[in-house]
C-alpha cells in the first residue's frame, strides 16, 4: 500500500458483528486496489472487534482503532485524523459497496478536480435491493450539478478530498447522535466545494436494523438537539436567510417525518415536543415562514369544534366534537 493511497475508507463500528463480513468483503473486493481501510471499533460489546482482527490479519490495508465508546461522530473524527488517503469515503459497518464504487467515484473526482462527488444508493432490507425515489435528488443527479439539498443528508454517499476537509477544519459534532452527518455535510457545502453528482447507485444502505439510532422515538429529540447545535455554529450564522430557511425546512420535515413514520400524531408527548420546536422556530424565523413548512397544521376554530379525519395509521376515524375526540375503527372495504 502506498504511503498516500488514493482513498481512505472510514468505517465506524459498533455492535455490527453480524453484518461486518459483508461490509468488509465489499471493500476488500473493490476494483480500486490502492486504498486504506480504517475501522474504528467504538467500544463494541459483541464480536465486532474479533471480526475486525480476523480481517486485518488477512489484509494489511485494514487498520483498527480500538477505543472506548464515544459515539459515531468521535469515531469518524478519529478516522479522519488517521487518514492518509487523498480522498475519504465513509461506510457504515452494516452497509456495503458495489464492487466498482471507489474506482468510478475516485476517477470522477480526479478527472474533474472535484472536492466532493455525490452518488446514489440502493436500499437493502436484508433480502433484496430497492430504489429510493426522490424527485429533488433525481434532478441533481440528472444535471450533474450539486445543490444544497445534496448536502442536507448522509455522508456515506459522497467522496471527499482529504485536504478540503482538513484545511476547512470540517469535523463531526461530538456528542450529537443523529443528524451528525447533516451537520458535517452542511459544513462542506458552506465551504463551497467544487462538486458534482453521479447517477450511479454505488452504496447499499441497510434499512430497519435493530439498534440503529434512527429506529426509535428518541431520534425526534435528537434531531432537534442537532439543529440547535448547528444553529450556534458561526459558519451557519454567516449564511443568507434563504439558505437558513432551507436548512430549517430540512429539520422540520425530518422531525415531522419521524412522527409520521412511527404513527405518533395522536401521542401528546411527542406532539408537544414537536410543537415546542415549531414555536421556537416561529419566534426565530417568523410564523408565516414556518407555517409553510409544517405538515401538521394547527386546526382552525371550526375544526376545533367539529371535524372527522383519518388517524395517521389509517386504522381509525378520529372525530372531534366540541373539543372532545373520539376514535372509531374504520370499516374494511368489501
C-alpha positions as CSV (number, residue, x, y, z in Angstrom):
1,X,0.0,0.0,0.0
2,X,1.3,3.5,-0.9
3,X,2.1,6.0,1.8
4,X,-0.7,8.1,0.5
5,X,-3.3,5.8,-1.0
6,X,-5.9,7.1,-3.4
7,X,-8.8,6.6,-1.0
8,X,-9.2,6.1,2.7
9,X,-12.4,4.2,3.7
10,X,-13.5,5.1,7.3
11,X,-15.8,2.5,8.9
12,X,-17.2,3.3,12.4
13,X,-18.1,0.0,14.1
14,X,-20.4,-0.5,17.0
15,X,-22.1,-3.9,17.7
16,X,-22.5,-4.9,14.0
17,X,-20.6,-8.2,14.1
18,X,-23.4,-9.9,12.1
19,X,-23.0,-7.5,9.2
20,X,-19.3,-6.7,9.2
21,X,-18.2,-9.6,7.0
22,X,-20.4,-8.4,4.1
23,X,-19.3,-4.8,4.7
24,X,-15.6,-5.7,4.8
25,X,-15.8,-8.1,1.9
26,X,-17.3,-5.4,-0.3
27,X,-14.4,-3.0,0.5
28,X,-11.6,-5.6,0.1
29,X,-13.1,-6.6,-3.3
30,X,-13.1,-3.1,-4.7
31,X,-11.7,-2.8,-8.2
32,X,-9.6,0.1,-6.9
33,X,-6.8,-1.6,-5.0
34,X,-4.9,1.4,-3.8
35,X,-6.9,2.1,-0.6
36,X,-6.6,2.1,3.1
37,X,-9.4,0.9,5.3
38,X,-9.7,2.4,8.8
39,X,-12.1,0.6,11.1
40,X,-12.9,2.4,14.3
41,X,-14.2,0.0,16.9
42,X,-16.3,2.2,19.2
43,X,-16.4,0.1,22.3
44,X,-18.5,-2.7,20.7
45,X,-19.9,-5.3,23.2
46,X,-20.4,-8.0,20.6
47,X,-17.8,-9.9,18.5
48,X,-17.1,-6.9,16.2
49,X,-13.5,-6.4,17.3
50,X,-12.8,-10.1,16.7
51,X,-14.2,-9.9,13.2
52,X,-12.0,-6.8,12.5
53,X,-8.9,-8.6,13.8
54,X,-9.5,-11.6,11.7
55,X,-9.8,-9.5,8.5
56,X,-6.8,-7.3,9.4
57,X,-4.7,-10.4,9.7
58,X,-5.5,-11.2,6.1
59,X,-5.3,-7.8,4.5
60,X,-2.7,-5.2,5.5
61,X,-4.8,-2.4,4.1
62,X,-7.0,-2.7,7.2
63,X,-6.1,-0.6,10.2
64,X,-8.0,-0.9,13.5
65,X,-8.6,1.9,16.0
66,X,-9.9,0.3,19.2
67,X,-11.4,2.7,21.7
68,X,-14.0,3.2,24.5
69,X,-17.4,4.1,23.3
70,X,-17.7,7.8,22.4
71,X,-20.3,7.8,19.6
72,X,-20.2,7.7,15.8
73,X,-19.1,11.4,15.5
74,X,-15.9,10.8,17.6
75,X,-15.2,7.5,15.7
76,X,-15.4,9.2,12.3
77,X,-13.3,12.1,13.6
78,X,-10.6,9.6,14.7
79,X,-10.7,8.1,11.3
80,X,-10.3,11.5,9.6
81,X,-7.3,12.3,11.8
82,X,-5.6,9.0,10.9
83,X,-6.4,9.1,7.2
84,X,-3.6,9.2,4.7
85,X,-5.6,8.8,1.5
86,X,-6.0,11.7,-1.0
87,X,-9.8,11.2,-0.7
88,X,-12.0,9.9,2.1
89,X,-15.2,7.8,1.9
90,X,-17.4,6.8,4.8
91,X,-19.0,3.4,5.1
92,X,-21.3,2.2,7.9
93,X,-20.4,-1.2,9.4
94,X,-23.8,-2.7,8.5
95,X,-23.8,-1.4,4.9
96,X,-21.8,-2.4,1.8
97,X,-20.5,-1.1,-1.5
98,X,-20.9,-2.0,-5.1
99,X,-17.6,-3.5,-6.5
100,X,-16.6,-0.5,-8.7
101,X,-17.7,2.2,-6.3
102,X,-14.4,3.6,-5.3
103,X,-12.7,3.3,-8.7
104,X,-15.5,5.1,-10.5
105,X,-16.0,7.9,-7.9
106,X,-12.3,8.5,-7.5
107,X,-11.7,8.7,-11.3
108,X,-14.6,11.3,-11.4
109,X,-13.1,13.3,-8.6
110,X,-9.6,13.4,-10.1
111,X,-10.6,14.0,-13.7
112,X,-12.9,16.9,-12.7
113,X,-10.7,18.2,-9.9
114,X,-13.7,17.9,-7.5
115,X,-13.6,18.3,-3.7
116,X,-16.7,16.3,-3.3
117,X,-18.5,13.7,-5.5
118,X,-22.1,12.7,-4.6
119,X,-23.6,9.4,-5.8
120,X,-26.8,7.4,-5.4
121,X,-27.7,4.3,-3.4
122,X,-29.8,1.2,-3.1
123,X,-32.0,0.5,-0.1
124,X,-31.3,-3.0,1.3
125,X,-33.7,-4.8,3.7
126,X,-31.6,-8.0,4.1
127,X,-33.3,-9.8,1.2
128,X,-33.4,-7.5,-1.8
129,X,-32.5,-4.1,-3.1
130,X,-34.9,-1.3,-3.8
131,X,-34.6,2.2,-5.1
132,X,-35.5,5.3,-3.1
133,X,-37.4,7.6,-5.5
134,X,-36.7,11.2,-4.6
135,X,-37.5,13.8,-7.2
136,X,-35.4,16.5,-5.6
137,X,-32.3,14.3,-5.6
138,X,-33.1,12.9,-9.0
139,X,-33.0,16.4,-10.6
140,X,-29.5,17.0,-9.2
141,X,-28.3,13.6,-10.5
142,X,-29.6,14.2,-14.0
143,X,-28.0,17.6,-14.2
144,X,-24.7,16.5,-12.6
145,X,-24.7,19.7,-10.5
146,X,-24.8,19.6,-6.7
147,X,-27.3,21.7,-4.9
148,X,-27.8,22.5,-1.2
149,X,-30.2,19.5,-1.0
150,X,-27.4,17.1,-1.7
151,X,-25.6,18.3,1.4
152,X,-28.5,18.0,3.8
153,X,-28.3,14.3,4.1
154,X,-25.9,11.4,4.8
155,X,-22.1,11.3,4.4
156,X,-21.8,7.8,3.1
157,X,-22.9,8.7,-0.5
158,X,-20.0,11.1,-1.0
159,X,-16.3,11.1,-1.6
160,X,-14.4,13.9,0.0
161,X,-11.0,15.4,-0.8
162,X,-9.0,14.9,2.4
163,X,-7.2,18.3,2.1
164,X,-10.5,20.1,1.7
165,X,-11.8,18.6,4.9
166,X,-8.7,19.3,6.9
167,X,-8.0,22.8,5.6
168,X,-11.5,23.9,6.4
169,X,-11.4,22.0,9.8
170,X,-14.6,20.1,9.0
171,X,-15.4,17.5,11.7
172,X,-18.4,15.7,13.1
173,X,-20.1,17.3,16.1
174,X,-19.1,15.4,19.2
175,X,-22.0,14.2,21.3
176,X,-24.6,14.5,18.6
177,X,-26.2,11.1,18.0
178,X,-28.5,11.7,15.0
179,X,-28.2,14.2,12.1
180,X,-24.5,14.4,12.8
181,X,-23.9,13.6,9.2
182,X,-26.2,16.5,8.1
183,X,-24.1,18.9,10.2
184,X,-20.9,17.6,8.7
185,X,-22.3,17.7,5.1
186,X,-23.6,21.3,5.6
187,X,-20.2,22.5,6.8
188,X,-18.9,21.1,3.5
189,X,-21.5,22.9,1.5
190,X,-20.9,26.2,3.3
191,X,-17.2,26.0,2.4
192,X,-18.2,26.0,-1.3
193,X,-16.6,22.8,-2.6
194,X,-16.1,22.0,-6.3
195,X,-18.7,19.2,-6.5
196,X,-20.6,17.0,-8.9
197,X,-23.3,14.3,-8.8
198,X,-23.2,10.9,-10.3
199,X,-26.5,9.0,-11.1
200,X,-24.9,5.6,-10.3
201,X,-26.1,3.6,-7.3
202,X,-22.8,2.6,-5.6
203,X,-23.9,2.3,-2.0
204,X,-26.2,-0.3,-0.3
205,X,-27.9,1.1,2.8
206,X,-29.4,-1.4,5.2
207,X,-32.8,-0.5,6.4
208,X,-34.6,-1.2,9.7
209,X,-31.7,-2.7,11.6
210,X,-32.5,-3.2,15.3
211,X,-30.3,-0.9,17.3
212,X,-30.0,1.8,14.6
213,X,-30.1,5.3,16.1
214,X,-33.0,6.2,13.7
215,X,-35.1,3.2,14.8
216,X,-36.5,4.6,18.0
217,X,-38.6,7.6,19.1
218,X,-35.6,9.4,20.6
219,X,-34.5,10.4,17.2
220,X,-37.1,13.2,17.3
221,X,-35.5,15.0,20.3
222,X,-32.0,14.2,18.9
223,X,-32.8,15.9,15.6
224,X,-34.0,19.0,17.4
225,X,-30.8,18.9,19.5
226,X,-28.7,18.6,16.3
227,X,-30.5,21.6,14.7
228,X,-29.9,23.8,17.8
229,X,-26.2,22.7,17.7
230,X,-25.9,23.7,14.1
231,X,-27.7,27.0,14.7
232,X,-25.0,28.1,17.1
233,X,-22.1,27.5,14.7
234,X,-20.5,30.6,13.2
235,X,-20.5,29.1,9.7
236,X,-24.3,28.7,9.9
237,X,-24.9,32.2,11.2
238,X,-23.0,33.7,8.3
239,X,-25.4,32.1,5.7
240,X,-28.0,34.2,3.9
241,X,-31.6,33.9,5.1
242,X,-32.8,31.8,2.1
243,X,-30.2,29.2,2.9
244,X,-31.1,29.2,6.6
245,X,-34.8,28.7,5.7
246,X,-33.9,25.7,3.5
247,X,-31.9,24.1,6.4
248,X,-34.8,24.8,8.8
249,X,-37.2,23.2,6.4
250,X,-34.9,20.1,6.3
251,X,-35.2,19.7,10.1
252,X,-38.9,20.4,10.2
253,X,-39.5,17.8,7.6
254,X,-37.2,15.4,9.5
255,X,-39.0,15.8,12.8
256,X,-42.5,15.5,11.3
257,X,-41.3,12.6,9.2
258,X,-40.4,10.6,12.3
259,X,-43.8,11.4,13.8
260,X,-45.5,10.1,10.7
261,X,-43.1,7.1,10.4
262,X,-43.8,6.0,14.0
263,X,-47.6,7.0,13.9
264,X,-47.2,9.5,16.7
265,X,-49.6,12.1,15.5
266,X,-52.0,11.2,18.4
267,X,-49.3,11.0,21.0
268,X,-49.4,14.0,23.3
269,X,-45.8,13.7,24.4
270,X,-44.2,13.7,21.0
271,X,-46.6,16.2,19.5
272,X,-45.9,18.6,22.4
273,X,-42.1,18.1,21.7
274,X,-42.7,18.9,18.1
275,X,-44.9,21.9,19.0
276,X,-42.3,23.4,21.2
277,X,-39.8,23.1,18.4
278,X,-42.2,24.7,15.9
279,X,-42.9,27.5,18.4
280,X,-39.2,28.1,18.8
281,X,-38.7,28.3,15.1
282,X,-41.6,30.7,14.6
283,X,-40.0,33.2,17.0
284,X,-36.6,32.9,15.3
285,X,-37.7,32.8,11.6
286,X,-41.2,34.1,11.5
287,X,-44.6,32.3,11.9
288,X,-45.5,32.7,8.2
289,X,-42.2,31.2,7.1
290,X,-42.5,28.2,9.3
291,X,-46.2,27.6,8.7
292,X,-45.4,26.9,5.0
293,X,-43.0,24.1,6.1
294,X,-45.2,22.1,8.6
295,X,-47.2,19.1,7.7
296,X,-49.4,19.0,10.8
297,X,-51.3,22.3,10.5
298,X,-53.0,23.9,13.5
299,X,-56.8,23.4,13.4
300,X,-59.0,26.5,12.9
301,X,-61.9,27.3,15.2
302,X,-64.4,25.3,13.2
303,X,-62.1,22.3,13.1
304,X,-61.6,22.5,16.9
305,X,-65.4,22.3,17.3
306,X,-66.1,19.6,14.8
307,X,-64.0,17.5,12.4
308,X,-63.6,14.0,11.0
309,X,-60.3,12.7,9.8
310,X,-58.3,9.5,9.5
311,X,-55.7,8.6,12.1
312,X,-52.2,8.6,10.8
313,X,-52.1,4.8,10.5
314,X,-55.5,5.0,8.8
315,X,-57.0,2.3,11.1
316,X,-59.4,4.8,12.8
317,X,-61.7,7.7,12.1
318,X,-60.9,10.5,14.6
319,X,-64.0,12.5,15.3
320,X,-63.7,15.9,17.1
321,X,-66.9,17.2,18.7
322,X,-66.8,20.4,20.7
323,X,-63.1,19.7,21.5
324,X,-63.6,16.1,22.6
325,X,-62.0,13.4,20.4
326,X,-63.4,10.0,19.7
327,X,-61.9,7.1,17.8
328,X,-64.0,4.8,15.6
329,X,-62.5,1.8,13.8
330,X,-62.7,2.2,10.1
331,X,-64.7,-0.4,8.2
332,X,-62.8,-2.5,5.7
333,X,-63.8,-2.3,2.1
334,X,-65.6,-5.4,0.9
